[in-house]
Amino acid sequence: MSEATVVSRAKDGVRTIAGTVGHATSELRMAPDFLIVGAQRCGTTSLFRHLAQHPAVVPPLFQKGIHFFDLHYGRGIRWYRGQFPVRSIADRRVAPTAPRAVTGEASPYYVFHPLAGERIARDLPAAKLIVLLRDPVDRASSAHRQESARGFETEPFERALDLEESRLAGEVERIRADPAYVSFEHQHHGYLARGHYAEQLERLFDLFGRERVLVLESADFFATPEPVWERALAFLGLPPWYPPAFERHNARPSAPLSDRLRNRLETYFAPHDERLAALLGEVPSWRH
């Protein structure tokens, strides 16, 4: 059994315990005010950890990513609410810095999962969504390093790219046909498909409206964090506050891609980036 599988099962056990304990008191517990829905390997962990330090924010009880709307939806909304603090306790904890506590989670598979958006819109009609984007070439390479390190990928990067179409063939249709189906391939091997940002954002805009979806670039957040941070606080209605330092979490060291492979990927993503620019009304920074 791989280390990643052991960790995954341990986390699943924590979720189960939390849901069991919290199920009976679910009506007393907070519902998420915000979700960081992705994208994978785009700085979601860093942004969430900084938000969790905010005096008005009370994070989930055990971990940032609950993965309810993609992997655990069959456990039910009461189980999900059991992952969050009791409202009255949370409000007392943040007083007098804020009139009420705010909570949220970060599960970066939500933006890519074909059913997660619909489920969120149905179950959390007031929640706000944050999406972080990154150069899709770098995101794909970073995702491959992560999946390899976790034992979920055994092929070298370029071979994994060549296999992606066959690996993912029919998986979206299977997920839609059977909402209880969890696709290993779709979750772990979408190096190219996860970089189709415009397609994923269009789905969210249709479900939530643009006013409830904040789109940020991780490159901006890491280069000049203060203005990006201020946008996030304003979007969430949180009072001004700054962490002691804007640290980068969950980063993985990498070797540069060959010019040939980078050119291949930049050419592949060019039409998707053009669609993204048309959708957002500005060219993404990685295309400047």
C-alpha positions in Angstrom: 0.0 0.0 0.0 1.5 3.4 -1.0 2.1 6.2 1.5 -0.5 8.3 -0.3 -3.1 5.6 0.0 -2.4 5.3 3.8 -2.7 9.1 4.2 -5.8 9.2 2.1 -7.5 6.5 4.2 -6.4 8.2 7.4 -8.0 11.4 6.2 -11.1 9.5 5.2 -11.3 8.1 8.7 -11.0 11.6 10.3 -13.8 12.7 8.0 -16.0 9.8 9.0 -15.4 10.4 12.8 -16.1 14.1 12.4 -19.3 13.4 10.4 -20.5 10.9 12.9 -19.9 13.2 15.9 -21.3 16.2 14.1 -24.3 14.6 12.4 -26.6 14.9 15.4 -25.7 18.6 15.9 -25.6 19.5 12.2 -28.4 22.1 12.5 -26.3 24.0 15.1 -23.2 24.0 12.9 -22.0 26.6 10.4 -22.5 26.2 6.7 -19.5 27.4 4.5 -19.6 31.0 3.5 -16.9 30.4 0.9 -15.3 27.6 -1.0 -11.9 27.7 -2.7 -12.8 25.3 -5.6 -9.5 25.1 -7.5 -7.6 24.9 -9.6 -5.3 22.1 -8.5 -1.7 23.2 -7.9 -2.6 26.8 -8.2 -2.0 28.1 -4.7 -5.2 27.0 -3.1 -3.5 25.7 0.1 -1.6 29.0 0.5 -4.6 31.2 0.2 -6.7 29.0 2.5 -4.1 28.9 5.2 -3.8 32.7 5.2 -7.6 33.1 5.3 -7.8 30.6 8.2 -5.5 32.9 10.2 -8.0 35.8 9.8 -9.5 36.8 13.1 -13.0 36.5 11.7 -12.5 33.1 10.0 -13.0 29.8 11.8 -11.8 26.9 9.6 -13.2 23.4 9.4 -12.6 21.2 12.4 -9.9 18.9 10.9 -8.6 19.8 7.5 -9.0 22.4 4.7 -10.3 20.1 2.0 -13.4 18.1 2.8 -14.1 17.0 -0.8 -17.8 16.6 -0.1 -19.2 17.8 -3.4 -16.9 15.6 -5.5 -15.9 12.5 -3.6 -18.2 12.2 -0.5 -21.5 13.5 -1.7 -23.3 10.3 -0.9 -22.7 10.8 2.8 -25.3 13.6 2.9 -25.4 17.3 3.8 -25.7 16.5 7.6 -22.4 14.7 7.4 -20.9 17.7 5.6 -22.2 20.2 8.2 -20.6 18.0 10.8 -17.2 19.0 9.5 -17.7 22.6 10.6 -17.8 24.4 14.0 -20.9 25.0 16.0 -22.1 28.5 15.1 -22.6 29.9 18.7 -19.1 28.7 19.7 -17.5 30.1 16.6 -19.2 33.5 17.0 -17.9 33.8 20.5 -14.5 32.9 19.4 -14.2 35.8 16.9 -15.9 38.4 19.0 -15.3 41.3 19.3 -13.2 41.4 16.1 -16.2 40.7 13.9 -20.0 40.5 14.3 -20.1 36.8 13.2 -17.7 34.1 12.3 -17.0 33.0 8.7 -16.0 29.6 7.6 -15.0 27.8 4.4 -13.0 25.0 2.9 -10.7 24.4 -0.1 -11.1 21.4 -2.3 -9.4 22.0 -5.7 -11.1 19.1 -7.5 -14.5 20.9 -7.2 -13.9 23.2 -10.2 -13.0 20.3 -12.5 -15.6 17.7 -11.3 -18.6 17.7 -13.6 -21.2 17.5 -10.9 -19.6 19.5 -8.0 -20.8 22.9 -9.2 -24.4 21.8 -9.5 -24.3 20.3 -6.1 -22.8 23.4 -4.5 -25.4 25.6 -6.1 -28.2 23.4 -4.8 -26.9 22.9 -1.2 -25.1 26.2 -0.5 -27.1 28.8 -2.4 -25.4 31.7 -0.6 -21.8 30.6 -0.7 -19.1 32.5 -2.6 -16.5 30.7 -4.7 -12.8 31.5 -5.3 -10.8 30.1 -8.2 -7.1 30.4 -8.5 -5.5 30.0 -12.0 -1.9 29.4 -13.0 0.0 29.0 -16.3 -1.6 25.7 -17.4 1.8 24.4 -18.6 3.3 24.8 -15.2 0.2 23.6 -13.5 0.2 20.4 -15.6 3.9 19.7 -14.8 3.4 20.4 -11.1 0.3 18.2 -11.0 2.3 15.3 -12.5 5.0 15.7 -9.9 2.4 15.6 -7.1 0.6 12.6 -8.4 3.9 10.8 -8.9 5.1 11.6 -5.4 1.8 10.4 -4.0 2.0 7.1 -5.9 -1.0 7.9 -8.1 1.1 8.2 -11.3 3.8 5.8 -12.6 4.4 7.2 -16.1 6.9 9.9 -17.0 5.3 13.3 -17.7 5.3 13.2 -21.5 4.0 9.6 -21.6 1.2 10.6 -19.2 0.3 13.4 -21.5 0.1 10.9 -24.4 -2.1 8.6 -22.4 -4.5 11.2 -21.0 -7.1 11.0 -23.8 -7.5 7.3 -23.5 -7.3 7.4 -19.7 -10.1 9.9 -19.4 -12.2 8.6 -22.3 -15.8 8.2 -21.1 -15.1 9.1 -17.5 -17.2 12.3 -17.4 -20.1 10.3 -18.9 -19.7 7.6 -16.2 -19.7 10.2 -13.4 -22.9 11.8 -14.8 -24.6 8.5 -15.3 -23.7 7.3 -11.8 -23.3 10.1 -9.2 -21.8 7.6 -6.7 -19.0 6.7 -9.2 -15.6 8.1 -8.2 -13.2 8.1 -11.2 -9.5 7.6 -10.3 -8.4 8.6 -13.8 -10.5 11.8 -13.8 -9.3 12.9 -10.4 -5.6 12.1 -10.8 -4.6 12.1 -14.5 -6.2 15.2 -16.1 -3.0 17.1 -16.7 -4.3 18.8 -19.9 -8.0 18.8 -19.2 -7.7 20.6 -15.9 -6.0 23.5 -17.8 -9.2 24.1 -19.8 -10.0 27.0 -17.5 -12.6 28.8 -19.6 -14.8 25.7 -19.8 -14.7 25.3 -16.1 -15.3 28.9 -15.3 -18.2 29.2 -17.8 -20.0 26.4 -15.9 -19.5 28.2 -12.6 -20.6 31.6 -14.0 -23.8 29.9 -15.4 -24.6 28.4 -12.0 -23.6 31.2 -9.6 -23.3 34.4 -11.6 -20.1 36.2 -12.0 -20.7 38.3 -8.8 -20.3 35.1 -6.7 -17.1 33.8 -8.3 -13.8 35.5 -7.7 -11.0 34.6 -10.2 -7.4 35.2 -9.1 -4.0 34.4 -10.6 -1.6 32.6 -8.3 1.4 34.3 -10.0 0.0 37.7 -8.8 -0.7 36.4 -5.4 2.9 35.1 -4.9 4.5 38.1 -6.6 2.5 40.9 -5.0 0.2 39.4 -2.4 -1.2 42.5 -0.8 -3.5 43.7 -3.6 -4.7 40.1 -4.3 -5.3 39.5 -0.6 -7.3 42.8 -0.4 -9.5 41.7 -3.3 -10.2 38.4 -1.6 -11.1 40.1 1.7 -13.4 42.5 0.0 -15.1 39.7 -2.0 -15.7 37.8 1.2 -16.8 40.8 3.2 -14.0 40.4 5.8 -12.5 43.3 7.7 -9.0 44.3 6.7 -6.2 42.2 8.3 -2.8 41.0 7.1 -1.0 37.8 8.1 2.5 38.3 9.6 4.0 36.9 6.3 2.6 35.7 3.0 4.1 32.2 2.9 4.0 29.7 0.1 2.6 26.3 1.1 2.7 22.9 -0.6 5.2 24.0 -3.2 7.3 21.2 -4.9 10.8 21.7 -6.4 10.9 21.1 -10.1 13.3 20.8 -13.0 12.6 23.1 -16.1 10.8 21.5 -19.0 12.6 21.1 -22.2 11.9 23.8 -24.8 10.4 21.2 -27.1 7.9 20.0 -24.4 7.1 23.5 -23.3 6.4 24.6 -26.8 4.2 21.6 -27.3 2.1 22.4 -24.3 1.9 26.2 -25.0 0.6 25.4 -28.5 -1.9 23.0 -27.0 -3.2 25.5 -24.5 -3.2 28.5 -26.8 -6.9 28.2 -27.9 -8.0 27.5 -24.3 -6.1 30.6 -23.1 -7.7 32.7 -25.9 -11.1 31.5 -24.8 -10.2 32.4 -21.2 -9.1 35.9 -22.3 -12.4 36.4 -24.1 -14.4 35.2 -21.0 -12.5 37.4 -18.5 -11.9 40.4 -20.7 -8.1 40.3 -20.2 -5.2 38.2 -21.4 -3.8 35.9 -18.7 -0.4 36.9 -17.4 1.3 33.8 -18.7 0.4 34.9 -22.3 1.9 38.4 -22.0 
